[in-house]
Amino acid sequence: MIRVVVGGATGKLGSLVCSLVTSQKDMRLVGGLVSIGSERVGKEIVVGVQARGMDRMDEVLPEADVYVDLTSPTAIGKNLKTIMRPGLNYVIGTTGIPAEVVADLRSHLREHGSSAVVAPNFSVGVNVFFKTCDMLARSLKDYDVEIVEVHHSQKKDAPSGTARRAAEIVSAATDIGHIIYGREGMVGARGREIGIHSVRAGDVVGEHTVIFAGKKERIELTHRAHSREAFAEGCLLAIRWVAGRKDGMVHSMEEVLDL
C-alpha cells in the first residue's frame, strides 16, 4: 500500500488527485495540506481525511511514502527543507520552479537517499507531445518556431510550464538559443528566436500548439486537454513509479513513461 500526502489538496488538480488516490486499491490518502489560514483547514477532503495547514505537515508526512506537491513555486521554495526527510519520496507538479530550488532539491535527495519525479505536466499525451517536439525540431532546424498556449482565465502563471518545457526542448534540439516569454504586437524576422504567446480565456483546461514554419510550408503540433483527469491520472503513474525508488535523483515523466 502506497501512503500518499498531497500538498495543494483543494486546488483544481489537487482535489482530483486526492479523489483518484482514494479509489486505488494500492494507494491510501493519509493527508492533505493547504495554505495556512485557508478556509478549508479542518474540513474533510475525502472521507476520513481533513485538510491541514502547511504549518502542520509534521503531523502527516511521517505517515507517508510519497508526498505530492501541487502548490506554487513560492510555497515549495519556502517549504522545501521542511518536506525533505529520510524515507519519503516526491512527485512535484508545481510549474515554474526556480532553478535554484531544483538544485536544492537534488542536494536534499542525495542527502536523504530519496527520489523525486518533477514534471511540468503529468499527462501521457503531453509527454508524447514533448517527444514529438524534439523529433520535429531535430528534423526542421532551419524553420521558425512559435508556441501558442491557451488556458482558463484563472490560471496564475504565464506562460505555462508546459509551454516553457516545449520551448526548452526545441531550443536544445536546434541552434535557437533565445526564448521570448511573451510578445507584444507584431514581430518580424529578427533572427533565431522562439516566441511563446499566452492566452487566458474562459474555462479552457489547456491547449498548446508548436508551429514550425518554413518558407513554403508549416507543421503545427497541437495538444488539447479535455479534462484535468488526464493530468491526475498521469500523476498516479508517477506516484507508483517513484514509490519504491531510493536513488537520490530527480526524474522526469519521460522516464516514468519510458519515452
C-alpha positions in Angstrom: 0.0 0.0 0.0 1.4 3.4 -1.0 0.6 6.0 1.5 0.2 9.5 -0.1 0.1 13.1 1.2 -1.0 15.8 -1.2 0.1 19.4 -0.9 -2.3 21.8 -2.6 -5.0 19.3 -1.8 -8.0 21.5 -2.5 -6.8 23.1 -5.8 -8.2 22.1 -9.2 -5.7 19.3 -9.8 -5.0 18.5 -6.1 -8.6 17.7 -5.4 -8.8 15.4 -8.4 -5.6 13.6 -7.3 -6.9 13.1 -3.8 -10.1 11.7 -5.1 -8.4 9.3 -7.5 -5.9 8.1 -4.8 -8.8 7.1 -2.6 -10.2 4.9 -5.4 -7.0 2.9 -6.0 -6.5 -0.5 -4.4 -2.8 0.1 -3.9 -2.9 3.6 -2.5 -4.2 5.4 0.6 -4.6 9.1 1.1 -3.2 9.8 4.6 -3.1 13.6 4.5 -4.0 16.7 2.5 -2.2 20.0 3.0 -3.5 23.5 2.2 -2.2 27.0 2.6 -2.0 28.4 6.2 -5.2 30.3 7.0 -7.2 28.7 4.2 -11.0 28.4 4.9 -10.6 24.7 4.0 -8.4 23.9 7.0 -10.2 21.4 9.2 -12.7 20.4 6.5 -13.0 17.0 5.0 -11.2 16.5 1.7 -12.3 12.9 1.3 -14.0 10.6 3.8 -11.8 10.4 6.9 -9.2 12.9 5.8 -9.3 16.5 6.9 -7.3 19.4 5.3 -4.4 20.7 7.4 -2.4 23.8 7.1 1.1 23.6 5.7 2.3 24.5 9.2 1.1 21.1 10.4 2.8 19.0 7.8 4.9 17.3 10.5 1.7 15.6 11.7 1.1 13.8 8.4 4.4 13.5 6.4 5.9 10.8 8.8 2.9 8.6 7.8 3.6 8.9 4.0 5.6 7.1 1.4 5.1 9.7 -1.3 4.5 13.4 -0.9 2.8 15.0 -3.9 3.4 18.8 -4.2 0.8 20.7 -6.3 1.2 24.1 -4.6 3.1 27.0 -6.1 6.8 27.9 -6.9 6.9 30.2 -3.9 5.4 27.7 -1.5 7.7 24.8 -2.5 10.7 27.0 -2.3 9.7 28.1 1.2 8.8 24.6 2.4 11.5 22.5 0.7 13.7 22.0 3.8 10.6 21.1 5.9 9.2 18.5 3.5 12.6 16.7 2.9 13.1 13.7 5.2 14.5 10.2 5.0 12.2 7.5 3.6 9.9 9.9 1.8 9.8 10.2 -2.0 8.3 13.0 -4.0 6.1 13.8 -7.0 6.3 17.5 -7.8 3.9 19.0 -10.4 4.3 22.7 -9.5 5.2 24.7 -12.6 7.7 27.5 -12.8 10.0 26.2 -10.0 13.2 28.4 -9.9 16.4 26.6 -11.0 17.9 27.2 -7.6 15.1 25.4 -5.9 15.5 22.4 -8.2 19.3 22.4 -7.3 18.4 22.4 -3.6 16.0 19.6 -4.2 18.7 17.5 -5.9 21.1 18.2 -2.9 18.4 17.1 -0.4 17.6 14.0 -2.3 21.2 12.9 -2.3 21.5 13.6 1.4 18.3 11.7 2.3 18.6 8.9 -0.3 15.2 9.7 -1.7 13.8 10.1 -5.2 11.6 12.5 -7.0 9.6 13.0 -10.2 9.4 16.6 -11.3 7.1 17.3 -14.2 5.5 20.5 -15.6 2.7 18.3 -16.9 1.7 14.7 -15.9 -0.5 14.0 -19.0 0.7 11.0 -21.1 -0.3 12.8 -24.2 1.6 15.9 -23.4 4.8 13.9 -22.7 4.4 12.2 -26.1 3.9 15.8 -27.5 7.2 16.8 -25.9 8.9 13.8 -27.6 7.4 14.7 -30.9 8.6 18.4 -30.5 12.1 17.1 -30.1 11.8 14.9 -33.2 10.4 17.7 -35.3 12.9 20.3 -34.1 15.8 18.0 -35.0 14.4 17.5 -38.5 13.4 21.1 -39.1 16.4 23.0 -37.8 16.0 25.9 -40.2 12.3 26.5 -39.5 10.9 29.4 -37.4 9.3 28.2 -34.2 6.5 29.9 -32.3 4.4 28.5 -29.4 0.8 29.4 -28.5 -0.7 28.3 -25.3 -4.3 28.8 -24.1 -5.6 28.3 -20.6 -8.6 29.3 -18.4 -8.8 32.9 -17.2 -8.0 32.0 -13.6 -4.5 30.5 -14.4 -2.0 32.5 -12.5 1.3 31.8 -14.3 2.1 32.7 -17.9 3.5 31.2 -19.9 2.6 27.8 -18.7 5.2 25.3 -17.5 4.3 23.1 -20.5 5.0 25.8 -23.0 8.3 26.6 -21.3 9.3 23.0 -21.4 8.4 22.7 -25.1 10.5 25.8 -25.8 13.4 24.3 -23.9 13.2 21.1 -25.9 13.1 22.9 -29.2 16.0 25.2 -28.1 18.1 22.2 -27.1 17.4 20.4 -30.4 18.3 23.4 -32.7 20.5 26.4 -32.7 17.8 28.7 -31.5 19.2 29.9 -28.2 16.8 32.8 -27.4 13.4 32.2 -25.9 11.0 35.1 -25.5 8.3 34.6 -22.8 5.5 36.8 -24.2 5.4 39.1 -27.1 3.7 42.5 -27.6 2.4 43.4 -31.1 3.7 42.1 -34.4 7.2 40.9 -34.7 9.0 40.5 -38.0 12.1 38.5 -38.9 14.5 39.1 -36.1 16.8 36.1 -36.4 16.6 32.9 -34.4 14.1 33.2 -31.5 11.3 31.1 -30.1 8.3 33.2 -29.0 5.7 32.0 -26.6 2.2 33.6 -26.8 -0.1 33.1 -23.8 -3.9 33.4 -23.9 -6.1 33.4 -20.8 -9.8 33.0 -21.5 -12.9 31.2 -20.3 -12.6 27.7 -18.9 -10.0 26.2 -21.3 -8.3 23.3 -19.5 -5.1 23.6 -21.6 -4.1 23.8 -25.2 -0.6 24.0 -26.6 0.5 24.5 -30.2 4.1 24.5 -31.5 4.4 26.0 -35.0 7.3 25.0 -37.2 7.2 27.4 -40.2 9.3 27.1 -43.3 9.3 29.2 -46.5 6.7 27.2 -48.3 5.1 25.1 -45.6 4.5 24.7 -41.9 3.7 22.0 -39.4 1.5 22.7 -36.4 1.6 20.3 -33.5 -1.2 20.7 -31.0 -2.2 19.0 -27.7 -5.6 19.8 -26.2 -6.5 18.6 -22.7 -10.3 17.9 -22.4 -10.2 17.2 -18.7 -7.9 17.7 -15.8 -8.3 14.0 -15.1 -5.6 13.4 -17.8 -3.2 15.2 -15.5 -4.4 13.5 -12.3 -4.2 10.0 -13.9 -0.6 10.7 -15.0 0.2 11.9 -11.5 -0.9 8.5 -10.2 1.5 6.8 -12.7 4.3 9.0 -11.3 3.4 8.0 -7.7 3.5 4.3 -8.4 6.8 4.6 -10.4 8.7 6.6 -7.7 7.3 5.0 -4.6 9.9 2.2 -4.3 13.0 4.2 -5.5 15.8 5.4 -3.3 18.5 6.6 -5.7 18.9 10.3 -4.6 17.9 11.6 -8.1 15.3 13.8 -9.8 13.4 12.0 -12.5 11.1 13.1 -15.3 7.8 11.9 -16.7 9.7 10.8 -19.8 11.4 8.2 -17.5 8.1 7.3 -15.9 6.6 6.6 -19.3 9.8 5.1 -20.8 9.7 7.5 -23.7 
